[in-house]
Amino acid sequence: MALTPPAYGWSSVDLGPDLGMSSVRSEGGIVVTSRRGDPFVTGKLTTRALKPDQFADMQAFVVDACDRNERIDVVNPRYRLPRAYTDATWPLITDPAISAITDLYHLSLSGLQTGMTLKRGDRLCIVQENVGGGESVAYRWLAADVTVTSAIAQAVQITPRLPMGIFAVAATVKFKNPFARLAIVPGTIEAVITDDYLTSITFEVSEALR
């Protein structure tokens, strides 16, 4: 079970994919790539400017989570919803689910509303309940625009690809408040003093599927 950070908010949530690829350049100048692992998300989080009491609370939370190698769940406030929607216009009550996995880039979802519009670059997370308890989470991007034509099954393309052997049919897909499950990278926690009274905390993170 991941921890929920104190609700002071973030001034910056900078997350991006590491594609798990290596590359070399051939003698003819062609770039040749190979897989060295599954894709995952890395980045940097920065809190809003915190008052002294908030700073002390947040610093202890971050240090403790890092020290005990706990996971934290973070929603990027810029991408809380697909970009065509607001809280007032979001049409779904329950989250859709995976009905089929065509390959690691292409999913079929059930539970979307016919006529919905999703845009390339909208964020989503996939949540898989694991046998024996716990869950696995992957934070991903839509790789192509989608106009939902069927509430029964709708094909979507994601990027980067899913890790192999973790996610399966019936996993939940969250487009509203999609969260990344992250581990804090040791040695990266810094305090940024903005003036005599306000201080931000910044640290690097890496996706932790479980």
C-alpha positions as CSV (number, residue, x, y, z in Angstrom):
1,M,0.0,0.0,0.0
2,A,1.5,3.3,-1.0
3,L,1.6,6.5,1.1
4,T,-0.4,9.7,0.3
5,P,1.8,12.8,0.6
6,P,0.6,15.7,2.7
7,A,-1.9,17.8,0.8
8,Y,0.3,20.9,0.4
9,G,0.5,20.5,-3.4
10,W,3.2,20.6,-6.0
11,S,4.7,23.5,-7.9
12,S,6.2,21.1,-10.4
13,V,5.6,17.4,-11.3
14,D,8.1,16.6,-14.0
15,L,7.6,13.0,-15.0
16,G,8.8,11.4,-18.2
17,P,9.4,7.9,-19.6
18,D,12.7,6.0,-19.6
19,L,12.1,3.7,-22.6
20,G,14.5,1.0,-21.4
21,M,16.4,1.2,-24.6
22,S,20.1,1.3,-25.6
23,S,21.4,2.6,-28.9
24,V,24.5,2.5,-31.0
25,R,25.3,4.2,-34.3
26,S,26.4,1.9,-37.1
27,E,29.3,2.8,-39.5
28,G,26.6,3.9,-42.0
29,G,25.2,6.4,-39.5
30,I,22.0,4.4,-38.8
31,V,20.9,4.4,-35.1
32,V,20.4,0.8,-33.9
33,T,18.4,0.3,-30.7
34,S,17.9,-2.7,-28.4
35,R,15.9,-3.2,-25.2
36,R,17.8,-3.3,-21.9
37,G,14.6,-3.5,-19.8
38,D,11.0,-2.5,-19.5
39,P,10.0,1.1,-19.8
40,F,9.4,3.1,-16.6
41,V,8.8,6.7,-15.5
42,T,11.3,8.9,-13.8
43,G,11.3,12.6,-12.8
44,K,11.4,15.2,-10.2
45,L,8.9,16.6,-7.7
46,T,8.9,20.1,-6.2
47,T,6.5,21.2,-3.5
48,R,4.9,24.6,-3.4
49,A,6.5,27.1,-1.1
50,L,5.9,25.8,2.4
51,K,5.5,27.7,5.7
52,P,7.8,26.5,8.5
53,D,5.3,24.1,10.1
54,Q,4.4,22.7,6.6
55,F,8.0,22.3,5.7
56,A,8.9,20.4,8.9
57,D,5.9,18.1,8.3
58,M,6.6,17.4,4.6
59,Q,10.4,17.0,5.1
60,A,9.8,14.3,7.7
61,F,7.3,12.6,5.4
62,V,9.7,12.5,2.5
63,V,12.7,11.4,4.5
64,D,10.7,8.7,6.2
65,A,9.3,7.4,2.9
66,C,12.7,7.3,1.4
67,D,14.4,5.7,4.5
68,R,11.8,2.9,4.6
69,N,11.7,2.6,0.7
70,E,7.9,3.3,0.8
71,R,6.0,4.1,-2.4
72,I,4.1,7.4,-2.8
73,D,1.1,8.0,-5.2
74,V,1.3,11.3,-7.0
75,V,-1.3,12.9,-9.3
76,N,0.0,15.6,-11.7
77,P,-2.5,18.5,-11.1
78,R,-2.0,19.6,-14.8
79,Y,-3.3,16.3,-16.0
80,R,-6.1,15.4,-13.5
81,L,-8.5,14.9,-16.4
82,P,-8.3,14.3,-20.1
83,R,-7.9,17.7,-21.7
84,A,-11.3,17.8,-23.4
85,Y,-13.0,17.7,-20.0
86,T,-13.5,19.5,-16.7
87,D,-14.9,18.1,-13.4
88,A,-18.3,19.3,-14.4
89,T,-18.3,17.6,-17.9
90,W,-16.5,14.4,-17.0
91,P,-19.1,11.7,-18.0
92,L,-17.9,8.6,-16.2
93,I,-18.9,7.4,-12.7
94,T,-16.8,4.3,-12.6
95,D,-13.4,3.7,-14.2
96,P,-13.1,1.6,-17.4
97,A,-11.4,-1.8,-17.4
98,I,-9.1,-3.7,-19.9
99,S,-11.2,-6.1,-21.9
100,A,-8.3,-7.3,-24.1
101,I,-4.6,-6.7,-24.5
102,T,-3.8,-6.8,-28.2
103,D,-0.1,-6.2,-27.5
104,L,2.0,-4.2,-25.1
105,Y,1.0,-0.9,-26.9
106,H,-2.6,-1.6,-27.7
107,L,-5.5,-2.2,-25.2
108,S,-9.2,-2.7,-25.6
109,L,-11.2,-0.9,-22.9
110,S,-14.8,-1.5,-21.7
111,G,-16.8,1.1,-19.8
112,L,-16.0,4.3,-21.8
113,Q,-19.0,6.3,-22.9
114,T,-19.9,6.4,-26.6
115,G,-18.9,9.8,-28.0
116,M,-16.1,10.5,-25.5
117,T,-13.0,12.3,-26.9
118,L,-9.6,11.5,-25.6
119,K,-6.5,13.2,-27.0
120,R,-2.9,12.1,-27.6
121,G,-0.9,13.0,-24.5
122,D,-3.7,12.5,-22.0
123,R,-2.5,10.6,-19.0
124,L,-3.8,7.4,-17.6
125,C,-2.8,4.8,-15.1
126,I,-3.5,1.1,-15.1
127,V,-4.1,-0.6,-11.8
128,Q,-3.9,-4.4,-11.5
129,E,-5.1,-6.1,-8.3
130,N,-2.6,-8.8,-7.4
131,V,-3.3,-12.3,-6.1
132,G,-2.6,-12.4,-2.4
133,G,-3.1,-8.6,-2.0
134,G,-1.5,-5.4,-3.2
135,E,-1.6,-3.9,-6.6
136,S,0.6,-3.0,-9.5
137,V,0.4,0.4,-11.2
138,A,1.7,1.8,-14.5
139,Y,1.5,5.5,-15.5
140,R,1.2,6.0,-19.2
141,W,0.3,8.4,-22.0
142,L,-2.2,8.0,-24.8
143,A,-0.3,7.7,-28.0
144,A,-3.2,8.5,-30.4
145,D,-6.4,10.5,-30.3
146,V,-9.5,8.4,-29.5
147,T,-13.2,9.0,-30.3
148,V,-15.1,6.4,-28.4
149,T,-17.4,4.4,-30.8
150,S,-18.4,1.6,-28.5
151,A,-19.1,1.3,-24.8
152,I,-18.4,-2.4,-25.0
153,A,-14.9,-2.3,-26.5
154,Q,-12.7,0.6,-27.6
155,A,-9.2,0.3,-28.8
156,V,-6.6,2.7,-27.4
157,Q,-2.9,3.0,-28.0
158,I,-0.5,3.8,-25.1
159,T,3.1,4.8,-24.7
160,P,5.5,3.7,-23.5
161,R,4.6,0.0,-23.8
162,L,3.5,-2.0,-20.8
163,P,6.0,-4.1,-18.9
164,M,5.8,-7.7,-19.8
165,G,3.8,-10.2,-17.8
166,I,2.3,-7.9,-15.1
167,F,-1.0,-6.5,-16.4
168,A,-4.0,-8.5,-17.6
169,V,-7.6,-8.4,-18.6
170,A,-9.9,-6.8,-15.9
171,A,-7.2,-4.3,-14.7
172,T,-8.7,-0.9,-14.0
173,V,-7.8,2.2,-16.2
174,K,-8.0,5.6,-14.6
175,F,-8.3,8.7,-16.8
176,K,-9.6,10.9,-13.9
177,N,-6.9,11.5,-11.3
178,P,-4.4,9.1,-12.8
179,F,-1.5,8.6,-10.4
180,A,2.1,7.5,-10.7
181,R,3.4,5.1,-8.0
182,L,6.8,6.4,-7.2
183,A,9.9,5.6,-5.0
184,I,12.0,8.5,-3.8
185,V,15.6,8.3,-5.1
186,P,18.0,8.4,-2.1
187,G,20.4,11.3,-2.0
188,T,18.2,13.7,-4.0
189,I,16.1,15.4,-1.3
190,E,16.9,19.1,-1.2
191,A,15.4,22.2,0.5
192,V,15.0,25.3,-1.7
193,I,14.8,28.4,0.5
194,T,12.7,31.1,-1.3
195,D,12.8,33.7,1.5
196,D,13.0,33.9,5.3
197,Y,9.7,32.1,5.8
198,L,8.9,29.9,2.8
199,T,10.9,26.8,1.7
200,S,10.3,24.2,-1.0
201,I,11.4,20.6,-1.1
202,T,12.5,18.9,-4.3
203,F,13.5,15.3,-4.9
204,E,13.9,12.8,-7.7
205,V,11.6,9.8,-8.2
206,S,11.4,6.6,-10.1
207,E,8.3,4.5,-10.9
208,A,7.7,1.5,-8.7
209,L,5.2,-0.8,-10.3
210,R,4.4,-2.4,-7.0
